[in-house]
């Protein structure tokens, strides 16, 4: 299937035509300038649901998780610093597209699983 490319000019044209959102998928490519222009012009960039329709809904994934106590061999400060660095990197890349509560939940779950492994 062919890819659709959007530059800042195409984004401007969409907004001028009254388009308020653009669905992004594997066949949609935005240039960096197009992404920035969409943000400045208020064009909402959406992604389709990442699970197939037959997949079960798992609401517990979106639920915020609380970090467990740090393992004895890793101080809490190091774990908190890593969480903060990950949060900043994701926010820098995705901006306001990511829900902070959901992001914290994902980071906590991943780090808890990594910390449990020997």
C-alpha positions as CSV (number, residue, x, y, z in Angstrom):
1,X,0.0,0.0,0.0
2,X,1.5,3.4,-0.9
3,X,2.5,5.9,1.7
4,X,0.9,9.4,2.0
5,X,3.5,12.1,2.8
6,X,2.5,15.4,4.4
7,X,4.7,18.5,4.3
8,X,3.9,21.8,6.1
9,X,2.2,23.1,3.0
10,X,-0.2,20.1,2.9
11,X,-1.0,20.7,6.6
12,X,-1.7,24.4,5.9
13,X,-4.0,23.3,3.0
14,X,-5.9,20.8,5.2
15,X,-6.5,23.5,7.9
16,X,-7.6,26.0,5.3
17,X,-10.2,23.5,4.1
18,X,-11.5,23.1,7.6
19,X,-10.0,19.8,8.5
20,X,-9.6,19.6,12.3
21,X,-7.9,16.2,12.7
22,X,-5.7,13.8,10.7
23,X,-5.4,10.1,11.4
24,X,-1.9,8.8,11.3
25,X,-1.1,5.2,10.5
26,X,1.7,3.1,9.1
27,X,1.1,4.5,5.7
28,X,1.2,8.2,6.7
29,X,4.4,10.1,6.9
30,X,4.7,13.7,8.3
31,X,7.8,15.7,7.9
32,X,9.2,17.4,11.1
33,X,8.0,20.7,9.8
34,X,4.6,19.3,9.1
35,X,4.3,17.9,12.6
36,X,5.3,21.3,14.1
37,X,2.9,23.2,11.8
38,X,0.1,20.9,12.8
39,X,0.7,21.7,16.4
40,X,0.9,25.5,15.8
41,X,-2.3,25.4,13.7
42,X,-4.2,23.2,16.1
43,X,-4.6,20.2,13.8
44,X,-5.2,17.2,16.0
45,X,-3.0,14.2,15.0
46,X,-4.7,10.9,16.0
47,X,-3.7,7.3,15.8
48,X,-6.0,4.3,15.2
49,X,-6.6,1.9,18.0
50,X,-3.5,-0.3,18.1
51,X,-5.4,-3.5,18.9
52,X,-7.5,-5.5,16.4
53,X,-11.3,-5.5,17.0
54,X,-11.2,-9.1,18.2
55,X,-8.6,-8.4,20.9
56,X,-9.9,-8.1,24.4
57,X,-10.1,-4.7,26.0
58,X,-7.7,-4.5,28.9
59,X,-8.5,-1.4,30.9
60,X,-5.9,-2.3,33.6
61,X,-3.2,-1.3,31.1
62,X,-4.4,2.3,31.2
63,X,-4.8,2.4,34.9
64,X,-2.1,4.3,36.8
65,X,0.3,2.0,38.7
66,X,2.2,3.0,41.7
67,X,5.9,2.1,41.8
68,X,6.7,-0.7,44.2
69,X,9.6,-0.4,46.7
70,X,13.0,-0.4,45.0
71,X,15.0,-3.5,45.2
72,X,17.6,-3.6,48.0
73,X,20.5,-3.3,45.5
74,X,19.0,-0.2,43.8
75,X,18.4,3.0,45.7
76,X,15.1,4.8,45.2
77,X,16.9,7.9,43.9
78,X,18.4,6.1,41.0
79,X,15.0,4.6,40.0
80,X,13.3,8.0,40.3
81,X,16.0,9.6,38.2
82,X,15.5,7.0,35.5
83,X,11.8,7.5,35.5
84,X,12.3,11.2,35.1
85,X,14.7,10.8,32.2
86,X,12.4,8.5,30.4
87,X,9.4,10.8,31.0
88,X,11.4,13.8,29.6
89,X,12.6,11.9,26.6
90,X,9.1,10.6,25.7
91,X,7.5,14.1,26.3
92,X,10.2,15.7,24.1
93,X,9.5,13.3,21.3
94,X,5.7,13.2,21.5
95,X,4.8,16.5,23.2
96,X,1.2,16.8,24.2
97,X,0.2,13.6,22.3
98,X,0.9,11.5,25.4
99,X,-1.3,11.5,28.5
100,X,1.0,12.0,31.5
101,X,-0.9,9.6,33.7
102,X,-0.8,6.9,31.1
103,X,2.9,7.5,30.5
104,X,3.7,7.3,34.2
105,X,1.8,4.0,34.4
106,X,3.7,2.6,31.5
107,X,7.1,3.7,32.8
108,X,6.3,2.2,36.2
109,X,5.2,-1.1,34.8
110,X,8.2,-1.5,32.5
111,X,10.7,-0.6,35.2
112,X,9.0,-2.9,37.7
113,X,9.4,-5.7,35.2
114,X,13.0,-4.9,34.5
115,X,13.8,-4.6,38.2
116,X,12.3,-8.0,38.9
117,X,14.6,-9.8,36.4
118,X,17.8,-11.2,37.8
